[in-house]
Amino acid sequence: MLSAFMRRPYGFLVMAAVLAAILCLFPVTVDAPEEETPPAVAQQPTPEAGIGVATGADLSERTDANTQLHRTFYYAPCGHSVQRREAIGARLSGLTRDALQKEIGEVIEGAQITGFSAAEVDITQRMPIPCPLHWVLTNGEDGMLAVMQNRDGETLELVRGTDVPVGRVPEEERQEIAEGRVFDSVQALEGYLESLSS
């Protein structure tokens, strides 16, 4: 008889409704907690809850050995910028943003943090030298003009000396040469040196 009833349209739904009604008639007991915990305390994670974070622990993101340092060098004399990625290094590992901000100026001169996460730290450095695309003509230690270039992105180094004495530079240009005159191409540099030699 039950199987014949189940074959009728909607028979299954009627049987499910009857079963649900019967189950609602049985009494259900729920054990209430003995004393109520204030909501503020109940929301704090505790080591006993299995989370493993002590109350009052610093949950700020920190750098680690895998953190990447994304450096943007801004070269003031030419207005160009270059970007570089590298490992953050042991001295800057394990720091929060605030701690890193205090420490980074001693490790990387002139660095300003522009972005921070545990995976990557963005910094910008303003450089007083031109980028590697330029040549700098300045006074050499031997009294001759010297050609310098930024080859590592961070410092000017001597590329070659010249046989042109500093005294051949016109008086009005000597201060600029002493500070380092920037040339956009090697052809412009050679042209200037030739003009001083003639």
Backbone as JSON Lines, residues from 0, in Angstrom:
{"i":0,"aa":"M","n":[0.81,-1.19,0.0],"ca":[0.0,0.0,0.0],"c":[0.86,1.26,0.0]}
{"i":1,"aa":"L","n":[1.94,1.26,0.78],"ca":[2.84,2.41,0.84],"c":[3.51,2.65,-0.5]}
{"i":2,"aa":"S","n":[3.95,1.54,-1.17],"ca":[4.63,1.71,-2.45],"c":[3.65,2.22,-3.51]}
{"i":3,"aa":"A","n":[2.4,1.82,-3.45],"ca":[1.39,2.3,-4.39],"c":[1.15,3.79,-4.16]}
{"i":4,"aa":"F","n":[1.13,4.2,-2.9],"ca":[0.94,5.62,-2.58],"c":[2.12,6.46,-3.09]}
{"i":5,"aa":"M","n":[3.35,5.9,-2.99],"ca":[4.55,6.63,-3.4],"c":[4.59,6.81,-4.91]}
{"i":6,"aa":"R","n":[3.92,5.92,-5.67],"ca":[3.94,6.04,-7.12],"c":[3.02,7.15,-7.62]}
{"i":7,"aa":"R","n":[2.09,7.6,-6.81],"ca":[1.18,8.68,-7.22],"c":[1.96,9.98,-7.34]}
{"i":8,"aa":"P","n":[1.47,10.9,-8.19],"ca":[2.13,12.2,-8.28],"c":[2.1,12.86,-6.91]}
{"i":9,"aa":"Y","n":[3.18,13.43,-6.51],"ca":[3.36,14.15,-5.25],"c":[3.26,13.24,-4.03]}
{"i":10,"aa":"G","n":[3.26,11.94,-4.23],"ca":[3.16,11.0,-3.1],"c":[4.37,11.11,-2.19]}
{"i":11,"aa":"F","n":[5.52,11.24,-2.79],"ca":[6.75,11.36,-2.0],"c":[6.73,12.62,-1.15]}
{"i":12,"aa":"L","n":[6.28,13.72,-1.71],"ca":[6.24,14.98,-0.96],"c":[5.26,14.91,0.21]}
{"i":13,"aa":"V","n":[4.12,14.25,0.01],"ca":[3.15,14.12,1.09],"c":[3.73,13.28,2.21]}
{"i":14,"aa":"M","n":[4.45,12.19,1.88],"ca":[5.06,11.34,2.9],"c":[6.15,12.1,3.66]}
{"i":15,"aa":"A","n":[6.92,12.92,2.99],"ca":[7.97,13.7,3.65],"c":[7.35,14.7,4.61]}
{"i":16,"aa":"A","n":[6.22,15.31,4.23],"ca":[5.55,16.28,5.09],"c":[4.99,15.6,6.33]}
{"i":17,"aa":"V","n":[4.44,14.41,6.17],"ca":[3.89,13.67,7.31],"c":[5.01,13.29,8.27]}
{"i":18,"aa":"L","n":[6.13,12.84,7.74],"ca":[7.28,12.45,8.56],"c":[7.82,13.66,9.33]}
{"i":19,"aa":"A","n":[7.9,14.81,8.69],"ca":[8.38,16.03,9.35],"c":[7.44,16.44,10.47]}
{"i":20,"aa":"A","n":[6.15,16.31,10.26],"ca":[5.18,16.68,11.29],"c":[5.32,15.76,12.51]}
{"i":21,"aa":"I","n":[5.56,14.46,12.27],"ca":[5.73,13.52,13.38],"c":[6.98,13.86,14.18]}
{"i":22,"aa":"L","n":[8.06,14.18,13.5],"ca":[9.32,14.51,14.18],"c":[9.2,15.78,15.01]}
{"i":23,"aa":"C","n":[8.36,16.69,14.61],"ca":[8.17,17.93,15.37],"c":[7.48,17.68,16.71]}
{"i":24,"aa":"L","n":[6.8,16.57,16.86],"ca":[6.1,16.28,18.1],"c":[7.03,15.8,19.21]}
{"i":25,"aa":"F","n":[8.25,15.3,18.85],"ca":[9.18,14.83,19.88],"c":[9.84,16.02,20.56]}
{"i":26,"aa":"P","n":[9.98,15.98,21.91],"ca":[10.62,17.1,22.62],"c":[12.13,17.13,22.35]}
{"i":27,"aa":"V","n":[12.69,18.33,22.26],"ca":[14.12,18.52,22.02],"c":[14.67,19.35,23.17]}
{"i":28,"aa":"T","n":[15.81,18.93,23.75],"ca":[16.42,19.7,24.82],"c":[17.78,20.22,24.35]}
{"i":29,"aa":"V","n":[18.08,21.43,24.76],"ca":[19.36,22.05,24.41],"c":[20.0,22.49,25.69]}
{"i":30,"aa":"D","n":[21.28,22.12,25.91],"ca":[22.0,22.52,27.11],"c":[22.5,23.94,26.94]}
{"i":31,"aa":"A","n":[22.09,24.83,27.81],"ca":[22.54,26.22,27.78],"c":[23.82,26.33,28.59]}
{"i":32,"aa":"P","n":[24.69,27.3,28.27],"ca":[25.91,27.47,29.07],"c":[25.55,27.91,30.49]}
{"i":33,"aa":"E","n":[26.4,27.52,31.44],"ca":[26.12,27.82,32.83],"c":[26.14,29.32,33.09]}
{"i":34,"aa":"E","n":[27.16,30.03,32.53],"ca":[27.17,31.48,32.68],"c":[27.53,32.09,31.33]}
{"i":35,"aa":"E","n":[26.98,33.22,31.08],"ca":[27.17,33.85,29.78],"c":[28.49,34.6,29.76]}
{"i":36,"aa":"T","n":[29.24,34.47,28.64],"ca":[30.51,35.17,28.48],"c":[30.25,36.48,27.76]}
{"i":37,"aa":"P","n":[30.84,37.59,28.22],"ca":[30.64,38.86,27.52],"c":[31.11,38.75,26.07]}
{"i":38,"aa":"P","n":[30.41,39.39,25.12],"ca":[30.75,39.28,23.7],"c":[32.17,39.72,23.38]}
{"i":39,"aa":"A","n":[32.68,40.76,24.03],"ca":[34.02,41.26,23.73],"c":[35.07,40.21,24.03]}
{"i":40,"aa":"V","n":[34.9,39.46,25.12],"ca":[35.85,38.43,25.49],"c":[35.69,37.21,24.59]}
{"i":41,"aa":"A","n":[34.46,36.9,24.23],"ca":[34.21,35.72,23.41],"c":[34.83,35.86,22.03]}
{"i":42,"aa":"Q","n":[35.03,37.08,21.51],"ca":[35.54,37.26,20.16],"c":[37.06,37.24,20.1]}
{"i":43,"aa":"Q","n":[37.76,37.33,21.23],"ca":[39.21,37.34,21.21],"c":[39.74,35.92,21.04]}
{"i":44,"aa":"P","n":[40.68,35.74,20.06],"ca":[41.26,34.41,19.9],"c":[42.18,34.08,21.06]}
{"i":45,"aa":"T","n":[42.16,32.84,21.48],"ca":[43.03,32.39,22.56],"c":[43.76,31.14,22.09]}
{"i":46,"aa":"P","n":[44.92,30.85,22.67],"ca":[45.63,29.63,22.3],"c":[44.8,28.38,22.56]}
{"i":47,"aa":"E","n":[43.95,28.42,23.62],"ca":[43.13,27.24,23.94],"c":[42.1,26.96,22.85]}
{"i":48,"aa":"A","n":[41.74,27.98,22.08],"ca":[40.74,27.79,21.03],"c":[41.34,27.11,19.81]}
{"i":49,"aa":"G","n":[42.66,26.84,19.82],"ca":[43.27,26.13,18.7],"c":[43.8,27.06,17.63]}
{"i":50,"aa":"I","n":[43.68,28.37,17.81],"ca":[44.15,29.31,16.79],"c":[45.65,29.5,16.91]}
{"i":51,"aa":"G","n":[46.2,29.44,18.08],"ca":[47.64,29.53,18.26],"c":[48.16,30.95,18.3]}
{"i":52,"aa":"V","n":[47.32,31.93,18.55],"ca":[47.75,33.33,18.63],"c":[47.5,33.81,20.04]}
{"i":53,"aa":"A","n":[48.53,34.26,20.69],"ca":[48.39,34.75,22.06],"c":[47.69,36.09,22.08]}
{"i":54,"aa":"T","n":[46.91,36.33,23.13],"ca":[46.23,37.6,23.29],"c":[47.26,38.72,23.38]}
{"i":55,"aa":"G","n":[47.04,39.79,22.61],"ca":[47.96,40.93,22.63],"c":[49.13,40.78,21.68]}
{"i":56,"aa":"A","n":[49.18,39.7,20.89],"ca":[50.29,39.5,19.95],"c":[50.2,40.52,18.82]}
{"i":57,"aa":"D","n":[51.36,40.91,18.27],"ca":[51.41,41.85,17.14],"c":[51.07,41.09,15.87]}
{"i":58,"aa":"L","n":[49.91,41.37,15.29],"ca":[49.45,40.67,14.09],"c":[49.77,41.44,12.81]}
{"i":59,"aa":"S","n":[50.61,42.47,12.89],"ca":[51.0,43.23,11.71],"c":[51.77,42.35,10.75]}
{"i":60,"aa":"E","n":[51.64,42.67,9.46],"ca":[52.42,41.95,8.47],"c":[53.89,42.26,8.67]}
{"i":61,"aa":"R","n":[54.72,41.26,8.43],"ca":[56.16,41.41,8.6],"c":[56.88,40.92,7.34]}
{"i":62,"aa":"T","n":[58.04,41.5,7.09],"ca":[58.87,41.01,6.01],"c":[59.5,39.68,6.44]}
{"i":63,"aa":"D","n":[59.89,38.88,5.45],"ca":[60.6,37.65,5.76],"c":[61.66,37.41,4.68]}
{"i":64,"aa":"A","n":[62.31,36.27,4.71],"ca":[63.4,35.98,3.77],"c":[62.93,35.97,2.32]}
{"i":65,"aa":"N","n":[61.64,35.73,2.07],"ca":[61.12,35.68,0.7],"c":[60.55,37.01,0.22]}
{"i":66,"aa":"T","n":[60.53,38.02,1.07],"ca":[59.99,39.32,0.68],"c":[60.86,39.93,-0.42]}
{"i":67,"aa":"Q","n":[60.2,40.45,-1.46],"ca":[60.9,41.11,-2.56],"c":[60.93,42.61,-2.32]}
{"i":68,"aa":"L","n":[62.07,43.22,-2.61],"ca":[62.23,44.66,-2.51],"c":[62.14,45.22,-3.92]}
{"i":69,"aa":"H","n":[61.11,46.02,-4.17],"ca":[60.89,46.63,-5.48],"c":[61.37,48.07,-5.38]}
{"i":70,"aa":"R","n":[62.55,48.35,-5.96],"ca":[63.17,49.66,-5.84],"c":[62.95,50.47,-7.12]}
{"i":71,"aa":"T","n":[62.52,51.71,-6.94],"ca":[62.41,52.65,-8.06],"c":[63.41,53.76,-7.82]}
{"i":72,"aa":"F","n":[64.39,53.86,-8.7],"ca":[65.4,54.91,-8.63],"c":[64.93,56.07,-9.49]}
{"i":73,"aa":"Y","n":[64.82,57.26,-8.91],"ca":[64.48,58.47,-9.66],"c":[65.75,59.31,-9.76]}
{"i":74,"aa":"Y","n":[66.23,59.5,-10.99],"ca":[67.48,60.22,-11.23],"c":[67.17,61.68,-11.52]}
{"i":75,"aa":"A","n":[67.42,62.54,-10.53],"ca":[67.04,63.96,-10.61],"c":[67.67,64.7,-11.78]}
{"i":76,"aa":"P","n":[68.96,64.55,-12.11],"ca":[69.54,65.35,-13.19],"c":[68.92,65.11,-14.57]}
{"i":77,"aa":"C","n":[68.46,63.89,-14.84],"ca":[67.9,63.61,-16.17],"c":[66.39,63.35,-16.14]}
{"i":78,"aa":"G","n":[65.82,63.14,-14.96],"ca":[64.37,62.92,-14.85],"c":[63.94,61.5,-15.18]}
{"i":79,"aa":"H","n":[64.86,60.6,-15.44],"ca":[64.5,59.21,-15.75],"c":[64.37,58.39,-14.48]}
{"i":80,"aa":"S","n":[63.72,57.24,-14.6],"ca":[63.64,56.33,-13.46],"c":[63.89,54.9,-13.94]}
{"i":81,"aa":"V","n":[64.4,54.1,-13.04],"ca":[64.72,52.69,-13.32],"c":[64.17,51.87,-12.16]}
{"i":82,"aa":"Q","n":[63.64,50.69,-12.47],"ca":[63.1,49.82,-11.43],"c":[63.93,48.55,-11.33]}
{"i":83,"aa":"R","n":[64.02,48.05,-10.11],"ca":[64.82,46.85,-9.86],"c":[64.15,46.03,-8.77]}
{"i":84,"aa":"R","n":[64.19,44.7,-8.91],"ca":[63.68,43.79,-7.87],"c":[64.84,43.0,-7.3]}
{"i":85,"aa":"E","n":[64.8,42.82,-5.98],"ca":[65.86,42.06,-5.3],"c":[65.31,41.53,-3.99]}
{"i":86,"aa":"A","n":[66.03,40.58,-3.4],"ca":[65.65,40.07,-2.07],"c":[65.83,41.17,-1.04]}
{"i":87,"aa":"I","n":[65.02,41.16,-0.01],"ca":[65.04,42.25,0.96],"c":[66.3,42.25,1.83]}
{"i":88,"aa":"G","n":[66.92,41.13,2.01],"ca":[68.15,41.07,2.8],"c":[67.87,40.76,4.26]}
{"i":89,"aa":"A","n":[68.86,40.17,4.91],"ca":[68.69,39.7,6.29],"c":[68.42,40.83,7.28]}
{"i":90,"aa":"R","n":[69.05,41.98,7.07],"ca":[68.9,43.07,8.04],"c":[67.47,43.64,8.06]}
{"i":91,"aa":"L","n":[66.77,43.57,6.92],"ca":[65.42,44.12,6.84],"c":[64.33,43.05,6.95]}
{"i":92,"aa":"S","n":[64.73,41.83,7.22],"ca":[63.78,40.72,7.34],"c":[63.17,40.69,8.75]}
{"i":93,"aa":"G","n":[61.86,40.36,8.83],"ca":[61.17,40.21,10.11],"c":[60.65,41.51,10.69]}
{"i":94,"aa":"L","n":[60.56,42.57,9.85],"ca":[60.14,43.87,10.35],"c":[58.73,44.23,9.91]}
{"i":95,"aa":"T","n":[58.0,44.93,10.78],"ca":[56.71,45.51,10.4],"c":[56.99,46.76,9.59]}
{"i":96,"aa":"R","n":[55.93,47.37,9.03],"ca":[56.13,48.58,8.23],"c":[56.76,49.7,9.06]}
{"i":97,"aa":"D","n":[56.27,49.91,10.27],"ca":[56.82,50.98,11.12],"c":[58.29,50.74,11.43]}
{"i":98,"aa":"A","n":[58.64,49.52,11.78],"ca":[60.03,49.2,12.09],"c":[60.91,49.34,10.86]}
{"i":99,"aa":"L","n":[60.38,48.93,9.71],"ca":[61.14,49.03,8.46],"c":[61.38,50.49,8.09]}
{"i":100,"aa":"Q","n":[60.37,51.34,8.3],"ca":[60.51,52.76,7.98],"c":[61.65,53.39,8.79]}
{"i":101,"aa":"K","n":[61.79,52.96,10.04],"ca":[62.87,53.49,10.89],"c":[64.23,52.97,10.46]}
{"i":102,"aa":"E","n":[64.28,51.74,9.97],"ca":[65.55,51.07,9.68],"c":[66.06,51.29,8.26]}
{"i":103,"aa":"I","n":[65.17,51.46,7.3],"ca":[65.58,51.41,5.9],"c":[66.51,52.55,5.48]}
{"i":104,"aa":"G","n":[66.35,53.72,6.07],"ca":[67.22,54.85,5.73],"c":[68.68,54.6,6.06]}
{"i":105,"aa":"E","n":[68.94,53.77,7.08],"ca":[70.32,53.43,7.43],"c":[70.9,52.39,6.49]}
{"i":106,"aa":"V","n":[70.05,51.53,5.94],"ca":[70.51,50.46,5.05],"c":[70.58,50.95,3.61]}
{"i":107,"aa":"I","n":[69.55,51.7,3.17],"ca":[69.49,52.22,1.81],"c":[69.28,53.72,1.89]}
{"i":108,"aa":"E","n":[70.32,54.47,1.65],"ca":[70.28,55.92,1.83],"c":[69.22,56.57,0.93]}
{"i":109,"aa":"G","n":[68.4,57.42,1.54],"ca":[67.4,58.17,0.8],"c":[66.16,57.39,0.42]}
{"i":110,"aa":"A","n":[65.99,56.17,0.93],"ca":[64.85,55.33,0.56],"c":[63.58,55.76,1.3]}
{"i":111,"aa":"Q","n":[62.47,55.8,0.57],"ca":[61.15,56.09,1.13],"c":[60.22,54.94,0.79]}
{"i":112,"aa":"I","n":[59.52,54.39,1.78],"ca":[58.59,53.29,1.53],"c":[57.32,53.84,0.89]}
{"i":113,"aa":"T","n":[56.94,53.26,-0.25],"ca":[55.72,53.69,-0.95],"c":[54.65,52.6,-0.98]}
{"i":114,"aa":"G","n":[55.01,51.38,-0.58],"ca":[54.06,50.28,-0.53],"c":[54.62,49.17,0.35]}
{"i":115,"aa":"F","n":[53.73,48.47,1.07],"ca":[54.21,47.45,2.0],"c":[53.26,46.28,2.08]}
{"i":116,"aa":"S","n":[53.8,45.08,1.95],"ca":[53.09,43.84,2.27],"c":[54.15,42.83,2.67]}
{"i":117,"aa":"A","n":[53.73,41.69,3.19],"ca":[54.69,40.66,3.58],"c":[55.41,40.11,2.36]}
{"i":118,"aa":"A","n":[54.78,40.16,1.19],"ca":[55.38,39.61,-0.03],"c":[56.29,40.6,-0.74]}
{"i":119,"aa":"E","n":[55.96,41.91,-0.67],"ca":[56.74,42.89,-1.43],"c":[56.73,44.24,-0.74]}
{"i":120,"aa":"V","n":[57.88,44.9,-0.75],"ca":[58.02,46.25,-0.23],"c":[58.45,47.14,-1.39]}
{"i":121,"aa":"D","n":[57.7,48.22,-1.63],"ca":[58.04,49.19,-2.67],"c":[58.74,50.37,-2.03]}
{"i":122,"aa":"I","n":[59.89,50.76,-2.6],"ca":[60.59,51.95,-2.12],"c":[60.99,52.81,-3.3]}
{"i":123,"aa":"T","n":[61.13,54.11,-3.05],"ca":[61.61,55.05,-4.05],"c":[62.85,55.73,-3.5]}
{"i":124,"aa":"Q","n":[63.84,55.89,-4.38],"ca":[65.08,56.58,-4.01],"c":[65.32,57.71,-5.0]}
{"i":125,"aa":"R","n":[65.54,58.89,-4.48],"ca":[65.9,60.03,-5.32],"c":[67.42,60.06,-5.43]}
{"i":126,"aa":"M","n":[67.92,59.98,-6.65],"ca":[69.36,59.91,-6.87],"c":[69.88,61.24,-7.41]}
{"i":127,"aa":"P","n":[71.02,61.72,-6.88],"ca":[71.58,62.99,-7.34],"c":[72.45,62.85,-8.6]}
{"i":128,"aa":"I","n":[72.47,61.68,-9.19],"ca":[73.28,61.42,-10.39],"c":[72.35,61.05,-11.54]}
{"i":129,"aa":"P","n":[72.81,61.16,-12.8],"ca":[71.97,60.76,-13.92],"c":[71.9,59.24,-14.05]}
{"i":130,"aa":"C","n":[70.93,58.77,-14.83],"ca":[70.76,57.33,-15.03],"c":[71.87,56.77,-15.94]}
{"i":131,"aa":"P","n":[71.94,55.45,-16.1],"ca":[73.0,54.83,-16.91],"c":[72.98,55.18,-18.4]}
{"i":132,"aa":"L","n":[71.97,55.89,-18.88],"ca":[71.91,56.26,-20.3],"c":[72.72,57.5,-20.63]}
{"i":133,"aa":"H","n":[73.35,58.1,-19.62],"ca":[74.04,59.37,-19.83],"c":[75.52,59.28,-19.47]}
{"i":134,"aa":"W","n":[76.29,60.27,-19.94],"ca":[77.71,60.39,-19.64],"c":[77.92,61.7,-18.9]}
{"i":135,"aa":"V","n":[78.86,61.7,-17.98],"ca":[79.13,62.9,-17.17],"c":[80.59,63.29,-17.39]}
{"i":136,"aa":"L","n":[80.79,64.55,-17.73],"ca":[82.14,65.09,-17.87],"c":[82.43,65.94,-16.65]}
{"i":137,"aa":"T","n":[83.55,65.68,-16.0],"ca":[83.9,66.4,-14.78],"c":[85.4,66.53,-14.65]}
{"i":138,"aa":"N","n":[85.84,67.21,-13.61],"ca":[87.26,67.37,-13.35],"c":[87.86,66.06,-12.85]}
{"i":139,"aa":"G","n":[88.97,65.65,-13.48],"ca":[89.68,64.46,-13.01],"c":[90.67,64.83,-11.92]}
{"i":140,"aa":"E","n":[91.14,63.83,-11.2],"ca":[92.09,64.07,-10.12],"c":[93.45,64.53,-10.64]}
{"i":141,"aa":"D","n":[93.75,64.24,-11.92],"ca":[95.04,64.6,-12.5],"c":[95.04,65.96,-13.2]}
{"i":142,"aa":"G","n":[93.97,66.74,-13.05],"ca":[93.88,68.04,-13.7],"c":[93.34,67.98,-15.11]}
{"i":143,"aa":"M","n":[93.02,66.8,-15.57],"ca":[92.43,66.6,-16.9],"c":[90.93,66.31,-16.73]}
{"i":144,"aa":"L","n":[90.17,66.51,-17.79],"ca":[88.74,66.17,-17.76],"c":[88.59,64.66,-17.73]}
{"i":145,"aa":"A","n":[87.59,64.19,-17.04],"ca":[87.33,62.75,-16.91],"c":[85.89,62.46,-17.28]}
{"i":146,"aa":"V","n":[85.68,61.29,-17.89],"ca":[84.34,60.85,-18.28],"c":[83.87,59.81,-17.28]}
{"i":147,"aa":"M","n":[82.68,60.04,-16.72],"ca":[82.11,59.11,-15.74],"c":[80.74,58.64,-16.22]}
{"i":148,"aa":"Q","n":[80.32,57.5,-15.7],"ca":[79.0,56.96,-16.05],"c":[78.46,56.15,-14.87]}
{"i":149,"aa":"N","n":[77.15,56.13,-14.78],"ca":[76.44,55.33,-13.77],"c":[76.26,53.93,-14.34]}
{"i":150,"aa":"R","n":[77.05,52.98,-13.9],"ca":[76.98,51.63,-14.46],"c":[76.21,50.64,-13.58]}
{"i":151,"aa":"D","n":[76.11,50.94,-12.29],"ca":[75.42,50.01,-11.38],"c":[74.06,50.53,-10.91]}
{"i":152,"aa":"G","n":[73.68,51.72,-11.39],"ca":[72.4,52.29,-11.0],"c":[72.47,53.16,-9.76]}
{"i":153,"aa":"E","n":[73.6,53.12,-9.05],"ca":[73.67,53.82,-7.77],"c":[74.85,54.77,-7.62]}
{"i":154,"aa":"T","n":[75.93,54.59,-8.38],"ca":[77.11,55.43,-8.23],"c":[77.73,55.76,-9.59]}
{"i":155,"aa":"L","n":[78.4,56.9,-9.66],"ca":[79.17,57.25,-10.85],"c":[80.55,56.63,-10.73]}
{"i":156,"aa":"E","n":[81.04,56.08,-11.82],"ca":[82.39,55.55,-11.81],"c":[83.14,56.05,-13.04]}
{"i":157,"aa":"L","n":[84.45,56.13,-12.91],"ca":[85.3,56.61,-13.99],"c":[85.26,55.63,-15.15]}
{"i":158,"aa":"V","n":[84.91,56.15,-16.34],"ca":[84.88,55.33,-17.54],"c":[86.22,55.47,-18.27]}
{"i":159,"aa":"R","n":[86.69,56.72,-18.39],"ca":[88.0,56.96,-19.02],"c":[88.47,58.38,-18.72]}
{"i":160,"aa":"G","n":[89.72,58.55,-18.8],"ca":[90.31,59.87,-18.68],"c":[90.42,60.5,-20.07]}
{"i":161,"aa":"T","n":[90.73,61.78,-20.12],"ca":[90.94,62.47,-21.4],"c":[92.31,63.16,-21.35]}
{"i":162,"aa":"D","n":[92.72,63.68,-22.5],"ca":[93.96,64.46,-22.54],"c":[93.65,65.96,-22.62]}
{"i":163,"aa":"V","n":[92.43,66.33,-22.21],"ca":[92.01,67.74,-22.24],"c":[92.14,68.32,-20.84]}
{"i":164,"aa":"P","n":[93.02,69.32,-20.66],"ca":[93.17,69.93,-19.34],"c":[91.91,70.7,-18.93]}
{"i":165,"aa":"V","n":[91.64,70.71,-17.63],"ca":[90.49,71.43,-17.08],"c":[90.56,72.91,-17.45]}
{"i":166,"aa":"G","n":[91.76,73.45,-17.57],"ca":[91.95,74.86,-17.9],"c":[91.42,75.26,-19.26]}
{"i":167,"aa":"R","n":[91.18,74.31,-20.14],"ca":[90.63,74.63,-21.47],"c":[89.12,74.88,-21.45]}
{"i":168,"aa":"V","n":[88.48,74.53,-20.38],"ca":[87.03,74.76,-20.26],"c":[86.8,76.26,-20.09]}
{"i":169,"aa":"P","n":[85.88,76.85,-20.89],"ca":[85.59,78.28,-20.74],"c":[85.19,78.6,-19.29]}
{"i":170,"aa":"E","n":[85.57,79.77,-18.85],"ca":[85.34,80.2,-17.46],"c":[83.88,80.04,-17.04]}
{"i":171,"aa":"E","n":[82.96,80.42,-17.91],"ca":[81.53,80.37,-17.56],"c":[80.99,78.94,-17.44]}
{"i":172,"aa":"E","n":[81.74,77.94,-17.92],"ca":[81.29,76.55,-17.86],"c":[82.01,75.73,-16.79]}
{"i":173,"aa":"R","n":[83.0,76.31,-16.13],"ca":[83.82,75.55,-15.18],"c":[83.04,75.04,-13.97]}
{"i":174,"aa":"Q","n":[82.11,75.83,-13.47],"ca":[81.31,75.38,-12.32],"c":[80.44,74.18,-12.71]}
{"i":175,"aa":"E","n":[79.85,74.26,-13.9],"ca":[79.01,73.15,-14.37],"c":[79.85,71.88,-14.55]}
{"i":176,"aa":"I","n":[81.05,72.01,-15.1],"ca":[81.93,70.85,-15.28],"c":[82.36,70.3,-13.92]}
{"i":177,"aa":"A","n":[82.67,71.19,-12.96],"ca":[83.08,70.75,-11.63],"c":[81.97,69.94,-10.96]}
{"i":178,"aa":"E","n":[80.71,70.31,-11.19],"ca":[79.56,69.58,-10.61],"c":[79.22,68.35,-11.43]}
{"i":179,"aa":"G","n":[79.69,68.31,-12.68],"ca":[79.41,67.18,-13.58],"c":[78.41,67.56,-14.65]}
{"i":180,"aa":"R","n":[78.91,67.81,-15.84],"ca":[78.03,68.16,-16.96],"c":[77.51,66.88,-17.61]}
{"i":181,"aa":"V","n":[76.19,66.79,-17.77],"ca":[75.54,65.58,-18.26],"c":[75.36,65.67,-19.78]}
{"i":182,"aa":"F","n":[75.73,64.59,-20.48],"ca":[75.55,64.48,-21.93],"c":[74.62,63.32,-22.22]}
{"i":183,"aa":"D","n":[73.69,63.54,-23.16],"ca":[72.7,62.52,-23.48],"c":[73.24,61.42,-24.39]}
{"i":184,"aa":"S","n":[74.33,61.69,-25.1],"ca":[74.9,60.68,-25.99],"c":[76.41,60.8,-26.0]}
{"i":185,"aa":"V","n":[77.06,59.72,-26.37],"ca":[78.52,59.73,-26.45],"c":[78.98,60.64,-27.57]}
{"i":186,"aa":"Q","n":[78.16,60.78,-28.63],"ca":[78.52,61.67,-29.74],"c":[78.56,63.13,-29.28]}
{"i":187,"aa":"A","n":[77.58,63.52,-28.46],"ca":[77.56,64.89,-27.93],"c":[78.76,65.13,-27.03]}
{"i":188,"aa":"L","n":[79.12,64.16,-26.24],"ca":[80.28,64.26,-25.36],"c":[81.56,64.42,-26.18]}
{"i":189,"aa":"E","n":[81.75,63.56,-27.18],"ca":[82.95,63.62,-28.01],"c":[83.02,64.94,-28.77]}
{"i":190,"aa":"G","n":[81.88,65.43,-29.25],"ca":[81.85,66.71,-29.94],"c":[82.31,67.85,-29.04]}
{"i":191,"aa":"Y","n":[81.89,67.83,-27.78],"ca":[82.28,68.87,-26.84],"c":[83.78,68.8,-26.55]}
{"i":192,"aa":"L","n":[84.3,67.58,-26.35],"ca":[85.74,67.42,-26.1],"c":[86.56,67.89,-27.29]}
{"i":193,"aa":"E","n":[86.1,67.61,-28.51],"ca":[86.81,68.07,-29.71],"c":[86.82,69.58,-29.79]}
{"i":194,"aa":"S","n":[85.7,70.21,-29.39],"ca":[85.65,71.69,-29.42],"c":[86.66,72.29,-28.46]}
{"i":195,"aa":"L","n":[86.94,71.61,-27.36],"ca":[87.92,72.1,-26.39],"c":[89.35,71.85,-26.86]}
{"i":196,"aa":"S","n":[89.53,70.82,-27.68],"ca":[90.88,70.46,-28.14],"c":[91.35,71.35,-29.27]}
{"i":197,"aa":"S","n":[90.42,71.93,-30.04],"ca":[90.82,72.73,-31.2],"c":[91.18,74.15,-30.84]}
